[in-house]
C-alpha cells in the first residue's frame, strides 16, 4: 500500500509511540512495519518515534515520554519526504532495522524547501541498515543528507548473497547527496561496511567518536575538495578507528577530490590499513596531531 498526501500536498506522516522507561519489545512499544513494496511519500516526516503535541501556536513539539517505538522495513520505499525517518532519544537498545529499503527524492518533491535528512537519529543505540539505498534524483547534489546521526550507534552494511565467508555482496548505496553519512558523538559509534558512495560532496563525516569502523566500502569522488566537500571519508577528533579495505577513486577526466582526511586523532597510535586511492588530487590529508606511542582504548 501507499500512504501519501491528498491533493498533491505534504502531510505530517506517521507517529509510532513508545515508552522511554521500558526496554524495547513489540508488546510494550508501538511497532510499525513497512514491507512488500509499501510506500510512504510526500510527508513532512515519514515516520517519527514520538508523540507530537501542539504548543498552542500551531507548532508541534515532541513529548519525549513517548519515545521507544519500533520501526522495521523490508522491500519498502520512502519517496519525496522532507525527512523520511526521525528517531528521538531512547535509552535502551533499539530493535529498529531497515532492509532492502529505498529512500528517494526526485523531481516530484512537493516541499517548499529542500528535503533535509532521509534518516535523522538522536541518542539511539544500535539502529541497523542492511542493503538500503539513499538517492537524490532531483539534480546535482543538494543540501540533503542520507543519515544524520547524533550520539548514536548505527550499523550500515550490505547483505551477503553467497559464501561463508562471504564472496558476493549486495551493497547499500548513497548517491548524489550533500552528506552521505554524518555521525558525531562521544558515547556511541558507527560501523559502515560493504556500501557504495557515489558522487556525494561528502560521503562520510565522523566526529568525536572512538572505535568507528569503516571497511570494504567504495567511494567514487567527482567533486574537487573545498568548502562543500569533495572527499570520501573525514575523521575529526576521533580515535581507535578501523579503516580497512576501502576503495577511494575518481573514474573519468583529470584527477580530482580527496580520499581521506584524518584530523587530530590525538596522541594514540592509530593505523589505517590496506586501502586503495586512485586518480585523486590527494589521497590522504593528515591535519594537526595524529601520532604517538600510546595505544587507543578499545571499547
C-alpha positions in Angstrom: 0.0 0.0 0.0 0.9 3.7 -0.3 0.5 6.5 2.3 0.5 9.9 0.6 -0.8 13.4 1.0 -4.1 14.3 -0.6 -4.4 16.9 -3.4 -0.7 16.9 -4.1 0.1 18.4 -0.6 2.5 17.4 2.1 1.1 15.7 5.2 2.5 15.2 8.7 3.3 11.5 8.4 3.1 8.5 10.8 3.8 8.6 14.6 4.8 5.4 16.4 4.6 5.9 20.2 6.5 4.1 22.8 7.6 4.3 26.5 11.1 5.5 27.2 11.1 3.8 30.6 10.7 0.3 29.2 13.1 -1.8 27.2 12.2 -2.3 23.5 9.8 -5.1 22.6 6.8 -5.3 20.4 4.4 -5.9 23.3 5.1 -2.7 25.3 6.1 -0.4 22.4 4.4 0.8 19.3 5.6 -1.1 16.2 5.5 -0.1 12.5 6.3 -2.4 9.6 6.6 -1.2 6.0 7.1 -4.3 3.8 6.5 -5.8 0.4 6.7 -2.6 -1.6 4.9 -0.5 0.9 5.5 3.2 0.3 5.3 6.4 2.4 5.6 9.6 0.4 5.1 13.3 0.4 5.3 13.6 4.2 7.0 16.2 6.4 8.3 13.3 8.4 7.5 9.8 7.0 7.7 8.1 10.4 8.7 9.7 13.8 9.2 7.8 17.0 7.4 10.2 19.3 4.1 11.8 20.2 4.0 15.3 18.6 1.8 17.7 20.5 0.6 21.2 19.7 2.1 24.0 21.7 -0.8 26.4 21.3 0.8 28.3 18.4 0.2 25.7 15.7 3.7 24.3 16.3 4.3 20.6 17.0 6.7 19.7 19.8 7.9 16.2 20.8 6.7 14.6 24.0 9.8 12.6 24.9 7.9 10.4 27.4 6.5 8.6 24.3 9.8 7.6 22.6 10.8 3.9 22.1 8.6 2.9 19.2 10.0 0.2 16.8 10.3 0.7 13.0 11.0 -2.3 10.7 11.1 -2.1 6.9 11.9 -4.6 4.2 11.5 -4.0 0.4 9.9 -0.6 1.2 10.0 2.9 -0.3 10.2 6.3 1.2 9.8 8.9 -1.6 9.9 12.7 -1.6 9.5 13.2 2.2 11.2 16.2 3.8 12.6 13.7 6.4 11.9 10.0 5.9 12.6 8.7 9.4 13.2 10.7 12.7 14.3 8.9 15.8 14.1 10.8 19.1 16.3 9.8 22.1 15.7 6.4 23.7 17.8 4.9 26.5 17.6 1.2 25.8 18.9 -1.0 22.9 16.9 -0.5 19.7 15.1 -3.2 17.7 14.6 -0.9 14.7 16.0 -2.1 11.4 15.8 -1.3 7.7 16.4 -3.9 4.9 16.4 -3.5 1.1 14.7 -0.2 1.6 14.9 2.7 -0.9 14.9 6.4 0.2 14.5 8.7 -2.8 14.0 12.3 -3.6 13.2 13.2 -7.2 11.5 15.9 -9.4 8.1 15.0 -7.9 9.1 16.5 -4.5 6.3 18.8 -3.2 8.0 20.6 -0.3 8.7 24.3 -0.3 12.3 23.9 1.0 14.8 21.2 0.1 14.4 17.8 1.7 16.6 17.5 4.8 17.7 14.1 6.0 16.5 10.8 4.9 17.3 9.5 8.4 17.6 11.7 11.5 18.8 9.8 14.6 19.5 11.3 18.0 20.8 9.3 21.0 19.8 5.8 19.8 21.6 2.6 20.4 22.0 0.2 17.5 19.8 1.1 14.5 20.6 -1.3 11.6 20.5 -0.5 7.9 21.0 -3.5 5.6 21.4 -3.0 1.8 19.5 0.2 1.7 19.7 2.9 -1.0 19.7 6.7 -0.3 19.4 8.6 -3.6 18.9 12.2 -4.6 17.4 12.2 -8.1 16.5 15.9 -8.1 19.6 17.0 -9.9 23.2 17.9 -8.7 24.0 17.1 -5.1 21.9 19.4 -2.9 21.6 20.0 0.8 20.1 16.6 1.6 21.8 14.2 3.9 21.5 10.4 3.9 21.9 9.5 7.6 22.4 12.3 10.1 23.4 10.7 13.4 24.0 12.4 16.8 25.4 10.4 19.6 24.0 7.2 18.3 25.2 3.7 17.4 24.3 2.8 13.8 25.3 -0.1 11.6 25.2 0.4 7.8 26.1 -2.7 5.7 25.4 -4.7 2.6 23.8 -8.1 2.5 25.7 -11.3 1.8 24.5 -13.1 -1.3 26.9 -16.1 -1.4 29.6 -17.8 0.6 30.8 -18.2 4.1 33.0 -16.2 4.5 31.0 -14.1 2.0 32.2 -13.8 -1.6 29.4 -11.8 -3.1 27.6 -8.8 -1.6 24.5 -6.7 -2.4 25.9 -3.3 -1.3 24.0 -0.4 0.0 24.2 2.9 -1.8 24.4 6.6 -1.0 24.2 8.7 -4.2 24.3 12.4 -5.1 24.0 13.8 -1.6 25.5 16.7 0.2 26.5 14.3 3.0 26.0 10.6 2.8 26.5 9.8 6.5 27.2 12.5 9.1 27.9 11.0 12.5 29.1 12.8 15.7 29.1 11.9 19.3 31.3 10.6 22.2 29.4 7.7 23.8 28.3 5.8 20.7 29.9 4.8 17.4 29.4 3.8 13.8 30.0 0.7 11.7 29.9 1.0 7.9 30.8 -1.9 5.5 30.0 -3.1 2.0 28.4 0.1 0.9 28.9 2.2 -2.2 29.2 6.0 -2.0 28.7 7.6 -5.5 29.0 11.3 -6.4 28.4 12.7 -3.0 30.0 16.0 -1.9 30.9 14.4 1.5 30.5 10.7 1.7 31.1 10.0 5.4 31.9 12.5 8.1 32.8 11.2 11.6 33.5 13.5 14.6 34.4 12.8 18.2 34.0 9.0 18.1 36.0 6.2 19.4 36.2 2.8 17.7 34.4 3.8 14.4 34.6 1.0 11.8 34.7 1.8 8.0 35.6 -1.3 6.0 35.1 -2.8 2.5 33.4 0.3 1.0 33.7 2.0 -2.4 33.9 5.8 -2.7 33.6 7.4 -6.1 34.6 11.1 -5.7 33.7 13.5 -8.5 34.0 17.0 -6.9 37.1 19.0 -6.1 38.0 19.3 -2.4 36.8 22.6 -0.9 34.2 24.2 1.4 31.4 22.0 0.1 33.3 18.7 0.5 34.8 16.7 -2.3 36.0 13.9 -0.1 35.3 10.3 0.7 35.9 10.0 4.5 36.6 12.7 7.1 37.7 11.6 10.6 37.7 14.5 13.0 38.9 14.2 16.6 38.3 10.5 16.6 40.5 7.6 17.7 40.5 3.8 17.9 39.1 3.6 14.4 39.3 0.7 11.9 39.7 1.9 8.3 40.5 -1.0 6.0 39.9 -2.4 2.5 38.1 0.8 1.2 38.4 2.0 -2.4 38.7 5.7 -2.9 38.7 6.7 -6.6 37.8 9.2 -9.3 36.8 7.5 -12.6 36.9 9.9 -15.5 38.8 13.1 -16.5 41.6 14.7 -14.6 42.4 13.7 -11.0 40.1 15.4 -8.5 38.9 15.2 -5.0 40.4 14.0 -1.7 40.1 10.4 -0.5 40.6 10.5 3.3 41.0 13.3 5.8 42.4 12.5 9.2 42.1 15.5 11.5 43.5 15.5 15.0 43.4 11.8 16.1 45.5 12.8 19.1 48.3 11.0 20.8 47.2 7.5 20.1 48.9 5.1 17.7 46.1 4.5 15.2 46.5 2.7 11.9 44.8 3.0 8.5 45.4 -0.2 6.6 45.1 -1.7 3.1 43.0 1.0 1.4 43.2 2.0 -2.3 43.4 5.5 -3.7 43.1 6.0 -7.5 43.1 9.1 -9.7 42.5 11.6 -6.9 44.0 15.1 -6.5 45.1 13.9 -3.0 44.8 10.5 -1.4 45.2 11.2 2.3 45.4 14.6 4.2 46.6 14.4 7.8 45.9 17.5 9.9 47.1 18.6 13.4 48.2 15.8 15.8 47.9 12.2 14.6 50.7 10.3 16.1 52.0 9.0 19.4 53.2 5.8 21.2 50.0 5.2 23.3 47.6 2.5 22.3 44.0 3.6 21.9 41.4 2.3 24.3 39.2 -0.3 22.7 35.6 -0.3 23.9 
